[in-house]
Amino acid sequence: MRSMSRHITFQRLHNFRDLGGYPTADGQVVRWGRLYRSDSLGKLAGADWDRFLGLGVSAVIDLRYPWEIDAKGRVPEHPALAYHNLSIEHRPYDQPSLGPEVETGPFLAERFMEVAEDGVKELRAALDVIAAPDAGPVVFHCASGKDRTGQLAALVLALLGVPDDVIVEDFTLTELATERLLADWSAEHGGASPRWPGYGRAPAEVMRLFLAAMTQTYGSLQAYAAEQLGVDAEQVAALRRNLLEPALAFRRADEADLPVLVGLRDAAARWQLARGIDQWHPGELGEDHFRARLADGEVWIATLGPGGPVAGAWELWWQDPAAWGTREGAAGYVHRLMTARDTAPPGTGRRLLAQAERRIAEAGLPLCRLDCLADNAALRAYYQAAGYEVVGEQSAKSGARKATYAVTLLEKRLTPQL
């Protein structure tokens, strides 16, 4: 089932997505917060620009033609941001003006094959940027973040070992942005509509036909990369080092886990205090606290693979009157999101949060809610980057030491799982 969880909300960007979380055939997953795909970053300004900078992006790969950049602008310059214009498409065409008789799937799949033939140099250069040993988070984009962006995404995911059906699903997620992309086009053209019904659409057939054509022509996307782009085993290994991490396994906690949960919470408290965050203290919550949460809600544990070392845990409540009062709207409430910092790989917190969101959506609830200290701007920004919106403040929440403190209330709308 599709989810908005990997879409990061901007005012003017409509198709900015994190490629993290996708599984590989050998049991790993793509790291969250390392590789993003987007529509044109030339639209970044104001609050959108601040949010973008908060992601810590180190490089932008702009897949558009230079004349598109001249007309629409590029990502703003910034000293921490390397910019690469790699126009992978060499045969321009006007999608909006195509006739309604043009079939979306076959037509776009043919264009993708042209890019595979023409854009060899640029595609290899893009892979070099993503695989660089010192690469931080990277964003690649075209105009709408659909076709050229989708083709590069498919290539990277295939080299990482992500199955074809997942690659197809990633491509189709642009459909969640189609309405806004079309609205932008219409606003730029005096309220008109594109002549081609396929404009802005991302049906699964496009990617399925492209993958089939690549298999027929080269044997696979991986074989194409080796034969045409010169991608060798060392390059693939570099991509995997930068972008993959061990898969997490999730299970409900039970009585036997109580000492582990207390230890995680105390370690997190010590970590907070060492950074001047006076919210949690070691020894405040013992086994009785977590035993009660097992009884009236859910407590989840993440391990590095089934039976592996503990990577983190969280509590899931089905009501939270202390912070949220009697606000209308059924939700799940995430509390005590904790990671084992000596074993958890980077990005584990986001992966735990995403799993909590899936559990809430599976329960048929539309919202995930949480709170953080009102003066903890860094944590608030972390949740906002994960798609949460600030919806209020509770000025007098009671803590474990019976003290009261102000918290910021954040929520994220989910797509219920059917």
PADOVEX-457972 format. One record per residue (C-alpha): residue number from 1; residue in one letter; y, z, x. Coordinates in Angstrom, 1 decimal, decimal comma, padded with zeros to 4 digits. Layout:
BEGIN
NODE NUM A Y Z X
...
***
This chain:
BEGIN
NODE 1 M 000,0 000,0 000,0
NODE 2 R 003,4 -000,8 001,3
NODE 3 S 005,9 001,9 002,3
NODE 4 M 009,5 002,1 003,1
NODE 5 S 008,7 004,7 005,8
NODE 6 R 009,1 002,3 008,7
NODE 7 H 012,4 000,9 007,4
NODE 8 I 015,4 002,6 008,9
NODE 9 T 018,3 002,7 006,5
NODE 10 F 021,6 001,1 007,5
NODE 11 Q 024,5 000,0 005,3
NODE 12 R 024,7 -003,6 006,6
NODE 13 L 021,3 -004,1 008,2
NODE 14 H 018,6 -004,8 005,6
NODE 15 N 015,5 -005,4 007,6
NODE 16 F 015,5 -002,9 010,5
NODE 17 R 011,9 -001,7 011,0
NODE 18 D 010,0 000,5 013,5
NODE 19 L 006,8 -001,2 014,6
NODE 20 G 005,2 002,2 015,4
NODE 21 G 002,1 003,6 013,7
NODE 22 Y 000,1 000,4 013,6
NODE 23 P -003,6 001,0 014,6
NODE 24 T -005,4 -001,0 017,3
NODE 25 A -009,0 -002,1 017,2
NODE 26 D -009,8 000,4 020,1
NODE 27 G -008,5 003,5 018,2
NODE 28 Q -005,0 003,7 019,6
NODE 29 V -001,7 003,3 017,7
NODE 30 V 001,7 001,8 018,5
NODE 31 R 004,1 004,5 019,4
NODE 32 W 007,0 005,2 017,0
NODE 33 G 010,5 004,8 018,3
NODE 34 R 009,7 002,3 021,0
NODE 35 L 009,9 -001,2 019,5
NODE 36 Y 012,0 -002,3 016,6
NODE 37 R 012,5 -005,5 014,7
NODE 38 S 015,6 -006,4 012,7
NODE 39 D 018,0 -008,8 011,1
NODE 40 S 021,2 -009,7 012,9
NODE 41 L 022,7 -006,8 014,9
NODE 42 G 026,0 -008,6 014,9
NODE 43 K 026,6 -006,8 011,6
NODE 44 L 026,6 -003,4 013,3
NODE 45 A 029,8 -001,4 012,9
NODE 46 G 031,1 002,1 012,0
NODE 47 A 028,4 004,5 010,8
NODE 48 D 025,7 001,9 011,3
NODE 49 W 026,6 001,6 015,0
NODE 50 D 026,5 005,4 015,4
NODE 51 R 023,1 005,5 013,9
NODE 52 F 021,9 002,6 016,0
NODE 53 L 023,1 004,3 019,2
NODE 54 G 021,2 007,5 018,1
NODE 55 L 017,9 005,6 018,4
NODE 56 G 018,4 005,4 022,2
NODE 57 V 017,8 001,6 022,4
NODE 58 S 017,9 000,3 026,0
NODE 59 A 017,6 -003,4 025,4
NODE 60 V 018,3 -006,0 022,6
NODE 61 I 016,5 -009,4 022,5
NODE 62 D 018,5 -011,8 020,4
NODE 63 L 016,3 -014,7 019,3
NODE 64 R 019,0 -016,8 017,7
NODE 65 Y 020,7 -020,0 018,9
NODE 66 P 023,9 -019,6 020,9
NODE 67 W 025,8 -021,3 018,1
NODE 68 E 024,5 -018,8 015,6
NODE 69 I 025,8 -016,0 017,8
NODE 70 D 029,2 -017,7 018,2
NODE 71 A 029,4 -017,9 014,4
NODE 72 K 028,1 -014,5 013,4
NODE 73 G 028,6 -012,3 016,5
NODE 74 R 026,2 -010,3 018,6
NODE 75 V 025,3 -006,6 019,0
NODE 76 P 028,4 -004,7 020,3
NODE 77 E 028,5 -004,2 024,1
NODE 78 H 027,6 -000,8 025,4
NODE 79 P 026,9 000,4 029,0
NODE 80 A 023,4 001,7 028,1
NODE 81 L 022,4 -001,5 026,4
NODE 82 A 021,0 -004,6 028,1
NODE 83 Y 021,4 -007,8 026,1
NODE 84 H 019,1 -010,9 026,3
NODE 85 N 019,7 -014,0 024,3
NODE 86 L 016,4 -015,8 024,2
NODE 87 S 016,5 -018,6 021,6
NODE 88 I 012,8 -019,3 021,0
NODE 89 E 013,4 -022,0 018,3
NODE 90 H 014,4 -025,4 019,7
NODE 91 R 014,4 -027,6 016,5
NODE 92 P 017,0 -026,3 014,1
NODE 93 Y 016,6 -026,8 010,3
NODE 94 D 018,4 -025,6 007,3
NODE 95 Q 016,2 -023,4 005,1
NODE 96 P 018,6 -022,9 002,2
NODE 97 S 019,0 -026,6 001,7
NODE 98 L 015,3 -027,4 001,5
NODE 99 G 014,0 -028,8 -001,8
NODE 100 P 012,0 -026,7 -004,3
NODE 101 E 009,0 -029,0 -003,7
NODE 102 V 008,6 -027,6 -000,1
NODE 103 E 005,7 -025,2 000,0
NODE 104 T 006,8 -022,0 001,7
NODE 105 G 003,5 -021,1 003,5
NODE 106 P 002,6 -024,5 005,0
NODE 107 F 006,2 -025,4 005,9
NODE 108 L 007,0 -022,2 007,7
NODE 109 A 003,6 -022,0 009,5
NODE 110 E 004,3 -025,5 010,9
NODE 111 R 007,7 -024,3 012,1
NODE 112 F 006,0 -021,3 013,8
NODE 113 M 003,7 -023,7 015,6
NODE 114 E 006,7 -025,7 016,8
NODE 115 V 008,2 -022,5 018,2
NODE 116 A 004,9 -021,7 019,9
NODE 117 E 005,1 -025,1 021,6
NODE 118 D 008,8 -025,2 022,4
NODE 119 G 009,7 -021,5 023,1
NODE 120 V 007,2 -020,8 025,9
NODE 121 K 009,8 -019,8 028,4
NODE 122 E 011,8 -017,6 026,1
NODE 123 L 008,7 -015,9 024,5
NODE 124 R 007,4 -015,0 028,0
NODE 125 A 010,8 -013,7 029,0
NODE 126 A 010,9 -011,5 025,8
NODE 127 L 007,4 -010,1 026,7
NODE 128 D 008,7 -009,3 030,2
NODE 129 V 011,6 -007,3 028,8
NODE 130 I 009,3 -005,3 026,5
NODE 131 A 006,7 -004,7 029,2
NODE 132 A 009,1 -003,7 031,9
NODE 133 P 008,0 -000,5 033,6
NODE 134 D 011,4 001,2 033,0
NODE 135 A 011,7 -000,2 029,4
NODE 136 G 013,1 002,3 026,9
NODE 137 P 013,2 001,5 023,2
NODE 138 V 013,7 -002,3 022,6
NODE 139 V 015,0 -004,2 019,5
NODE 140 F 014,4 -007,9 018,9
NODE 141 H 016,0 -009,8 016,1
NODE 142 C 017,1 -013,1 014,7
NODE 143 A 019,3 -013,8 011,6
NODE 144 S 017,3 -012,3 008,8
NODE 145 G 014,6 -010,6 010,9
NODE 146 K 011,8 -012,7 009,3
NODE 147 D 010,6 -015,8 010,9
NODE 148 R 011,5 -015,9 014,6
NODE 149 T 011,3 -012,1 014,7
NODE 150 G 008,1 -012,1 012,8
NODE 151 Q 006,5 -014,5 015,2
NODE 152 L 007,4 -012,4 018,2
NODE 153 A 006,2 -009,3 016,4
NODE 154 A 002,9 -011,0 015,7
NODE 155 L 002,5 -012,0 019,4
NODE 156 V 003,2 -008,5 020,7
NODE 157 L 001,0 -006,7 018,1
NODE 158 A -001,9 -009,2 018,8
NODE 159 L -001,6 -008,4 022,6
NODE 160 L -001,7 -004,7 021,8
NODE 161 G -005,0 -005,3 019,8
NODE 162 V -003,6 -004,8 016,3
NODE 163 P -005,9 -006,5 013,8
NODE 164 D -004,8 -009,7 012,1
NODE 165 D -004,6 -008,2 008,6
NODE 166 V -002,2 -005,6 009,8
NODE 167 I 000,0 -008,3 011,5
NODE 168 V 000,1 -010,1 008,2
NODE 169 E 001,1 -006,9 006,4
NODE 170 D 003,9 -006,3 008,8
NODE 171 F 005,2 -009,8 008,2
NODE 172 T 005,3 -009,3 004,5
NODE 173 L 007,3 -006,1 004,6
NODE 174 T 010,4 -008,4 004,8
NODE 175 E 009,9 -008,9 001,1
NODE 176 L 011,4 -005,4 000,7
NODE 177 A 014,6 -006,7 002,1
NODE 178 T 014,7 -010,1 000,4
NODE 179 E 017,0 -009,2 -002,4
NODE 180 R 019,7 -007,8 -000,1
NODE 181 L 019,3 -010,8 002,3
NODE 182 L 019,8 -013,2 -000,6
NODE 183 A 022,8 -011,2 -001,9
NODE 184 D 024,4 -011,6 001,5
NODE 185 W 023,8 -015,3 001,6
NODE 186 S 025,2 -015,7 -001,9
NODE 187 A 028,3 -013,7 -001,1
NODE 188 E 029,0 -016,0 001,9
NODE 189 H 028,6 -019,1 -000,3
NODE 190 G 030,8 -018,3 -003,2
NODE 191 G 028,1 -016,9 -005,4
NODE 192 A 025,7 -019,8 -005,1
NODE 193 S 022,0 -019,5 -004,7
NODE 194 P 019,9 -021,2 -002,0
NODE 195 R 018,3 -024,5 -003,2
NODE 196 W 015,0 -023,5 -001,6
NODE 197 P 013,1 -020,8 -003,5
NODE 198 G 011,3 -019,8 -000,3
NODE 199 Y 014,5 -018,7 001,4
NODE 200 G 014,4 -015,0 002,4
NODE 201 R 010,7 -014,7 001,3
NODE 202 A 007,9 -013,6 003,5
NODE 203 P 004,6 -014,3 001,7
NODE 204 A 001,4 -013,4 003,5
NODE 205 E 000,3 -017,0 003,4
NODE 206 V 002,9 -017,9 006,1
NODE 207 M 001,4 -015,6 008,7
NODE 208 R -002,2 -016,2 007,7
NODE 209 L -001,8 -020,0 008,1
NODE 210 F 000,0 -019,5 011,4
NODE 211 L -002,7 -017,2 012,8
NODE 212 A -005,4 -019,7 011,6
NODE 213 A -003,6 -022,6 013,3
NODE 214 M -003,3 -020,6 016,5
NODE 215 T -007,0 -019,8 016,4
NODE 216 Q -007,9 -023,4 015,8
NODE 217 T -005,6 -024,7 018,6
NODE 218 Y -006,0 -022,0 021,3
NODE 219 G -008,8 -019,7 020,1
NODE 220 S -006,5 -016,8 019,3
NODE 221 L -002,9 -015,5 019,9
NODE 222 Q -004,1 -013,7 023,0
NODE 223 A -005,6 -016,9 024,4
NODE 224 Y -002,4 -018,7 023,6
NODE 225 A -000,4 -016,1 025,5
NODE 226 A -002,7 -016,4 028,5
NODE 227 E -002,9 -020,2 028,6
NODE 228 Q 000,7 -021,1 027,6
NODE 229 L 002,8 -018,1 028,5
NODE 230 G 000,9 -017,1 031,7
NODE 231 V 000,3 -013,6 030,4
NODE 232 D -002,4 -011,9 032,5
NODE 233 A -004,3 -008,7 032,3
NODE 234 E -001,6 -006,8 034,2
NODE 235 Q 001,0 -007,9 031,8
NODE 236 V -001,1 -006,8 028,8
NODE 237 A -001,8 -003,5 030,5
NODE 238 A 002,0 -002,9 031,0
NODE 239 L 002,6 -003,6 027,3
NODE 240 R -000,1 -001,2 026,3
NODE 241 R 001,2 001,5 028,6
NODE 242 N 004,7 001,2 027,1
NODE 243 L 003,7 000,9 023,5
NODE 244 L 000,4 002,6 022,8
NODE 245 E -000,8 006,2 022,5
NODE 246 P -004,0 007,9 021,4
NODE 247 A -004,5 007,9 017,6
NODE 248 L -004,1 011,2 015,9
NODE 249 A -006,7 012,7 013,5
NODE 250 F -005,5 014,8 010,6
NODE 251 R -007,4 017,5 008,7
NODE 252 R -006,6 020,4 006,3
NODE 253 A -006,4 023,8 008,2
NODE 254 D -008,7 026,6 007,2
NODE 255 E -009,1 030,3 008,1
NODE 256 A -010,6 029,5 011,5
NODE 257 D -007,3 027,8 012,4
NODE 258 L -005,0 030,8 011,8
NODE 259 P -004,7 031,8 015,5
NODE 260 V -003,9 028,2 016,5
NODE 261 L -001,2 028,0 013,9
NODE 262 V 000,4 031,3 015,0
NODE 263 G 000,3 030,1 018,6
NODE 264 L 001,9 026,8 017,7
NODE 265 R 004,7 028,6 015,9
NODE 266 D 005,4 031,1 018,6
NODE 267 A 005,4 028,3 021,3
NODE 268 A 007,9 026,3 019,1
NODE 269 A 010,1 029,4 018,7
NODE 270 R 010,2 029,9 022,5
NODE 271 W 011,1 026,3 023,0
NODE 272 Q 014,0 026,6 020,5
NODE 273 L 015,4 029,8 022,0
NODE 274 A 015,3 028,2 025,5
NODE 275 R 017,6 025,5 024,1
NODE 276 G 020,0 027,9 022,4
NODE 277 I 018,6 027,4 018,9
NODE 278 D 018,4 030,8 017,2
NODE 279 Q 016,2 030,2 014,2
NODE 280 W 012,6 031,0 015,0
NODE 281 H 011,5 034,0 017,1
NODE 282 P 008,0 034,6 018,6
NODE 283 G 005,9 037,1 016,6
NODE 284 E 007,7 036,7 013,3
NODE 285 L 004,9 035,0 011,5
NODE 286 G 001,4 036,1 011,8
NODE 287 E -001,9 035,1 010,4
NODE 288 D -001,0 036,6 007,0
NODE 289 H 001,8 034,1 006,6
NODE 290 F -000,4 031,0 007,2
NODE 291 R -003,2 032,5 005,1
NODE 292 A -000,8 032,7 002,2
NODE 293 R 000,3 029,1 002,8
NODE 294 L -003,4 028,0 002,7
NODE 295 A -003,6 029,6 -000,7
NODE 296 D -000,4 028,4 -002,4
NODE 297 G 000,1 025,0 -000,6
NODE 298 E -001,4 023,0 002,2
NODE 299 V -001,4 023,3 005,9
NODE 300 W -002,3 020,3 008,1
NODE 301 I -003,4 020,1 011,7
NODE 302 A -003,3 017,0 013,9
NODE 303 T -005,6 016,5 016,9
NODE 304 L -005,9 013,9 019,6
NODE 305 G -008,8 012,1 018,0
NODE 306 P -011,5 013,8 015,9
NODE 307 G -012,4 017,1 017,5
NODE 308 G -009,8 016,7 020,2
NODE 309 P -007,1 019,1 021,3
NODE 310 V -004,5 020,2 018,8
NODE 311 A -001,3 018,1 018,9
NODE 312 G 000,6 019,7 016,0
NODE 313 A 000,7 021,1 012,5
NODE 314 W 002,9 021,4 009,4
NODE 315 E 003,1 023,1 006,1
NODE 316 L 003,3 021,2 002,8
NODE 317 W 004,8 023,0 -000,2
NODE 318 W 004,9 021,7 -003,8
NODE 319 Q 008,0 023,8 -004,6
NODE 320 D 010,8 025,4 -002,6
NODE 321 P 013,2 027,4 -004,7
NODE 322 A 014,7 029,3 -001,8
NODE 323 A 016,3 026,1 -000,3
NODE 324 W 016,3 023,7 -003,2
NODE 325 G 016,6 025,9 -006,3
NODE 326 T 015,8 024,3 -009,6
NODE 327 R 016,8 020,7 -008,5
NODE 328 E 015,2 018,1 -010,8
NODE 329 G 012,7 015,7 -009,4
NODE 330 A 009,2 016,4 -008,3
NODE 331 A 008,8 016,4 -004,5
NODE 332 G 006,8 017,6 -001,6
NODE 333 Y 008,5 020,0 000,9
NODE 334 V 007,7 019,9 004,6
NODE 335 H 008,0 023,1 006,6
NODE 336 R 007,2 024,3 010,1
NODE 337 L 006,7 020,9 011,6
NODE 338 M 005,3 021,9 015,0
NODE 339 T 004,0 020,0 018,0
NODE 340 A 002,0 021,2 020,9
NODE 341 R 004,3 020,2 023,7
NODE 342 D 001,7 020,5 026,4
NODE 343 T -000,7 018,0 024,8
NODE 344 A 001,2 016,0 022,1
NODE 345 P 002,3 012,5 023,3
NODE 346 P 005,9 011,4 022,7
NODE 347 G 006,6 010,6 019,1
NODE 348 T 004,1 013,0 017,7
NODE 349 G 006,6 014,7 015,5
NODE 350 R 007,4 011,4 013,8
NODE 351 R 003,7 010,7 013,3
NODE 352 L 003,2 014,1 011,7
NODE 353 L 006,1 013,5 009,4
NODE 354 A 004,8 010,1 008,4
NODE 355 Q 001,4 011,6 007,6
NODE 356 A 003,1 014,3 005,4
NODE 357 E 005,0 011,6 003,6
NODE 358 R 001,8 009,7 003,0
NODE 359 R 000,1 012,8 001,6
NODE 360 I 003,1 013,4 -000,8
NODE 361 A 003,0 009,8 -001,9
NODE 362 E -000,7 010,0 -002,5
NODE 363 A 000,0 012,9 -004,8
NODE 364 G 002,2 010,5 -006,9
NODE 365 L 005,5 012,2 -006,0
NODE 366 P 008,6 010,2 -005,2
NODE 367 L 010,4 012,4 -002,7
NODE 368 C 009,8 014,2 000,6
NODE 369 R 012,2 017,0 001,2
NODE 370 L 013,0 019,2 004,2
NODE 371 D 015,8 021,3 005,6
NODE 372 C 017,2 022,1 009,0
NODE 373 L 019,9 024,5 010,4
NODE 374 A 023,3 023,2 009,3
NODE 375 D 024,7 023,4 012,8
NODE 376 N 021,7 021,6 014,4
NODE 377 A 023,2 018,1 014,6
NODE 378 A 020,5 016,8 016,9
NODE 379 L 017,7 017,7 014,5
NODE 380 R 019,7 016,3 011,5
NODE 381 A 020,1 013,0 013,4
NODE 382 Y 016,4 013,0 014,2
NODE 383 Y 015,5 013,2 010,5
NODE 384 Q 018,1 010,6 009,6
NODE 385 A 016,7 008,2 012,1
NODE 386 A 013,3 008,7 010,3
NODE 387 G 014,9 007,6 007,0
NODE 388 Y 016,1 010,8 005,5
NODE 389 E 019,4 011,2 003,7
NODE 390 V 021,6 014,3 003,6
NODE 391 V 021,9 015,4 000,0
NODE 392 G 023,4 018,8 000,2
NODE 393 E 023,6 022,2 001,9
NODE 394 Q 022,2 025,7 001,1
NODE 395 S 024,7 028,1 002,5
NODE 396 A 022,5 031,3 002,2
NODE 397 K 018,8 030,6 002,8
NODE 398 S 016,7 033,7 003,7
NODE 399 G 014,8 033,6 007,0
NODE 400 A 011,8 035,4 008,4
NODE 401 R 014,1 038,2 009,8
NODE 402 K 015,6 038,7 006,3
NODE 403 A 018,8 037,1 007,7
NODE 404 T 020,6 034,4 005,8
NODE 405 Y 021,8 031,1 007,3
NODE 406 A 023,1 027,7 006,2
NODE 407 V 020,7 024,7 006,1
NODE 408 T 021,3 021,0 005,5
NODE 409 L 019,1 019,6 002,8
NODE 410 L 017,5 016,1 003,4
NODE 411 E 015,2 013,9 001,4
NODE 412 K 013,5 010,6 001,6
NODE 413 R 012,4 008,4 -001,3
NODE 414 L 008,8 007,3 -001,0
NODE 415 T 006,7 004,6 -002,5
NODE 416 P 003,9 006,4 -004,5
NODE 417 Q 000,4 005,4 -003,5
NODE 418 L -001,6 003,8 -006,3
***
